[in-house]
Amino acid sequence: MTRRGSAVRRKRSGWLRIPNRKQRGIKSWNFWTPITGTVYRLRAHHPVTGRLMRRAYIGRTMQVPWTRRIEGHLWGTRDTPAQPWADTVPGWRPNGTVEEVVAAGGAAVIVQFRMVPLILTWLEFAAIVVGRPKYNVLLNRGNRRRIPKWKAVEQRRERDARRGSQPWGAPSGRWVRQVVGAVLVVAGVLVLASLAAMA
C-alpha cells in the first residue's frame, strides 16, 4: 500500500517537470544547513559612455560551481533568462564561455564560503546597498544612477540595430508565467475573501 501510494505521488508530480535542486546544480539544503554560498559581481561597459562599470550587477548563488549562475545571466539557461545587458560584459560573445568572461575580468567572486542561506542573503543585500550596482532592482531603487530593466532592453535593441543583428527580445514564456502567477494570486485572494464572508 505504501509503495503504491508513493508511486502514484511520483507519477502525479511528474507533469510539472520542475527541475529539482540536484538537476539545477544546487545541493540539497534546508534553512539551517550550511551550504557553499557565493556572492559575485559582474562588470560591464556603460551602454552610453562606454566606461567600465566595476559593479554592474551583484548577485548570490548556491550553485556549484558558481559560474553556472553567470552562464544564466549572460546566455540564459533553463532556469535563468539572459539579461539585456549581457553583451556589455567584458569577455562576452554570442557563443562564448564563462571562463572567457572570468579571464577578461567580467565576473568575479566577492565572497565564497560555507554558510547558512540566511547569511548568504544578508551578504548579498549588504553588497548591493554598499556597491550600488547599475542593474540590480532589489534594494537598489534609491540609486539614481541605476539603469531600469526597460531602459536596458531599449539600449540592447539599439545596440543590436547598430550591429545589424536580430533585435533582442525577452525570453519567451516568462511573461506567461508571470500572468499565470498573478491570476493565481488574485484567485487565492478571492477564495479567501469568500471563505471569510461565509464565516
C-alpha positions as CSV (number, residue, x, y, z in Angstrom):
1,M,0.0,0.0,0.0
2,T,2.8,2.4,0.9
3,R,4.7,1.6,-2.3
4,R,1.6,2.1,-4.5
5,G,0.9,5.4,-2.8
6,S,4.4,6.7,-3.4
7,A,4.3,5.5,-7.0
8,V,1.1,7.5,-7.6
9,R,2.6,10.6,-5.9
10,R,5.7,10.3,-8.1
11,K,3.6,9.9,-11.3
12,R,1.4,12.9,-10.4
13,S,4.3,15.2,-9.6
14,G,5.9,14.4,-13.0
15,W,3.5,16.5,-15.0
16,L,5.0,19.7,-13.7
17,R,8.6,18.9,-14.9
18,I,10.2,21.3,-12.4
19,P,13.9,20.5,-12.2
20,N,15.0,19.6,-8.7
21,R,17.9,21.2,-6.9
22,K,20.3,18.4,-8.0
23,Q,19.4,18.9,-11.6
24,R,20.0,22.6,-11.3
25,G,23.4,22.1,-9.7
26,I,22.2,23.0,-6.2
27,K,22.9,20.6,-3.4
28,S,20.0,19.8,-1.2
29,W,19.7,22.1,1.9
30,N,17.3,23.4,4.4
31,F,17.2,26.8,6.1
32,W,19.8,25.9,8.8
33,T,22.1,23.6,6.8
34,P,25.4,25.2,5.8
35,I,25.9,25.4,2.0
36,T,28.6,26.8,-0.2
37,G,27.4,30.2,-1.0
38,T,28.8,32.8,-3.4
39,V,28.2,36.5,-3.7
40,Y,29.5,37.6,-7.1
41,R,29.7,40.8,-9.2
42,L,29.7,41.4,-12.9
43,R,31.4,44.3,-14.6
44,A,30.1,45.9,-17.8
45,H,30.7,48.8,-20.2
46,H,28.3,51.6,-19.7
47,P,25.8,51.5,-22.6
48,V,26.0,55.2,-23.3
49,T,29.5,56.4,-22.2
50,G,31.4,53.1,-22.8
51,R,33.2,53.4,-19.5
52,L,33.8,50.3,-17.5
53,M,31.4,49.9,-14.6
54,R,33.0,48.0,-11.8
55,R,29.7,47.0,-10.2
56,A,27.2,46.5,-13.0
57,Y,25.4,43.7,-11.2
58,I,25.7,41.9,-7.8
59,G,24.1,38.6,-7.0
60,R,24.3,35.4,-5.0
61,T,24.1,31.8,-5.8
62,M,24.1,28.4,-4.1
63,Q,25.0,26.6,-7.4
64,V,28.3,24.7,-7.5
65,P,30.3,25.9,-9.4
66,W,29.1,29.5,-9.2
67,T,29.9,30.1,-12.8
68,R,26.6,28.3,-13.8
69,R,24.7,31.3,-12.5
70,I,26.9,33.6,-14.6
71,E,26.1,31.5,-17.6
72,G,22.4,32.0,-17.0
73,H,22.8,35.8,-16.8
74,L,24.9,36.0,-19.9
75,W,23.4,33.4,-22.3
76,G,20.3,32.1,-20.5
77,T,19.6,28.6,-19.1
78,R,16.5,26.6,-18.4
79,D,16.1,28.4,-15.0
80,T,17.6,31.8,-15.7
81,P,16.8,34.1,-18.6
82,A,19.6,36.1,-20.3
83,Q,19.9,39.7,-19.3
84,P,19.7,42.5,-21.9
85,W,23.0,44.0,-20.7
86,A,24.9,40.7,-21.1
87,D,26.6,41.9,-24.3
88,T,28.3,44.8,-22.4
89,V,30.2,42.4,-20.0
90,P,33.9,42.1,-20.8
91,G,34.7,38.8,-22.5
92,W,31.2,38.2,-23.6
93,R,30.5,36.9,-27.1
94,P,27.4,35.2,-28.5
95,N,28.8,31.7,-28.3
96,G,31.4,32.4,-25.6
97,T,32.1,30.7,-22.3
98,V,32.1,31.8,-18.7
99,E,35.8,31.1,-18.5
100,E,36.4,33.8,-21.1
101,V,34.3,36.3,-19.2
102,V,36.1,35.5,-15.9
103,A,39.5,35.7,-17.6
104,A,38.6,39.2,-19.1
105,G,37.5,40.4,-15.6
106,G,33.8,40.5,-16.4
107,A,32.8,38.3,-13.5
108,A,34.4,37.7,-10.1
109,V,33.7,36.4,-6.6
110,I,33.2,38.9,-3.8
111,V,32.9,36.3,-1.1
112,Q,32.5,32.5,-1.0
113,F,32.4,30.1,1.9
114,R,30.1,27.6,3.7
115,M,27.2,29.4,5.4
116,V,23.5,29.1,6.1
117,P,21.3,30.6,3.4
118,L,20.1,33.5,5.6
119,I,23.7,34.8,6.0
120,L,24.2,34.5,2.2
121,T,21.0,36.6,1.6
122,W,22.3,39.3,4.1
123,L,25.7,39.3,2.5
124,E,24.1,39.9,-0.9
125,F,21.9,42.7,0.5
126,A,24.9,44.4,2.1
127,A,26.9,44.2,-1.1
128,I,24.0,45.8,-3.1
129,V,23.4,48.6,-0.6
130,V,27.2,49.4,-0.4
131,G,28.1,48.7,-4.0
132,R,25.0,50.4,-5.6
133,P,25.2,48.4,-8.9
134,K,23.7,49.7,-12.1
135,Y,21.4,46.9,-13.0
136,N,20.1,45.5,-9.7
137,V,16.5,46.2,-8.7
138,L,16.1,44.8,-5.2
139,L,17.3,47.2,-2.5
140,N,18.6,49.5,-5.3
141,R,15.6,51.6,-6.3
142,G,17.0,54.6,-4.4
143,N,20.1,54.5,-6.6
144,R,19.7,57.5,-9.0
145,R,22.3,56.0,-11.4
146,R,20.5,52.7,-11.7
147,I,19.5,51.6,-15.2
148,P,16.0,50.2,-15.1
149,K,15.2,47.0,-16.9
150,W,13.0,48.6,-19.5
151,K,15.8,51.1,-20.3
152,A,18.4,48.2,-20.5
153,V,16.1,46.5,-23.0
154,E,15.8,49.6,-25.2
155,Q,19.6,50.1,-25.1
156,R,20.2,46.5,-26.1
157,R,17.8,46.8,-29.1
158,E,19.7,49.9,-30.2
159,R,23.0,48.1,-30.0
160,D,21.6,45.2,-31.9
161,A,20.3,47.6,-34.6
162,R,23.7,49.2,-34.9
163,R,25.3,45.7,-35.3
164,G,22.7,44.7,-37.8
165,S,21.7,41.6,-35.7
166,Q,18.4,40.3,-34.7
167,P,16.7,42.6,-32.1
168,W,17.0,41.3,-28.6
169,G,13.7,40.1,-27.0
170,A,12.8,39.0,-23.6
171,P,12.9,35.1,-23.4
172,S,9.5,33.7,-24.5
173,G,7.3,32.1,-21.9
174,R,8.4,34.2,-19.0
175,W,5.5,36.7,-19.3
176,V,3.1,33.7,-19.4
177,R,4.4,32.5,-16.1
178,Q,4.1,36.0,-14.6
179,V,0.5,36.3,-15.8
180,V,-0.4,32.9,-14.6
181,G,1.2,33.7,-11.2
182,A,-0.8,36.9,-11.0
183,V,-4.0,35.1,-11.8
184,L,-3.4,32.5,-9.2
185,V,-2.6,35.2,-6.5
186,V,-5.9,37.0,-7.4
187,A,-7.9,33.8,-7.4
188,G,-6.4,32.9,-4.0
189,V,-7.3,36.3,-2.5
190,L,-10.9,36.0,-3.9
191,V,-11.3,32.4,-2.4
192,L,-10.0,33.6,1.0
193,A,-12.3,36.6,0.8
194,S,-15.3,34.5,0.0
195,L,-14.5,32.0,2.8
196,A,-14.2,34.9,5.2
197,A,-17.5,36.2,4.1
198,M,-19.2,32.8,4.7
199,A,-17.8,32.5,8.2
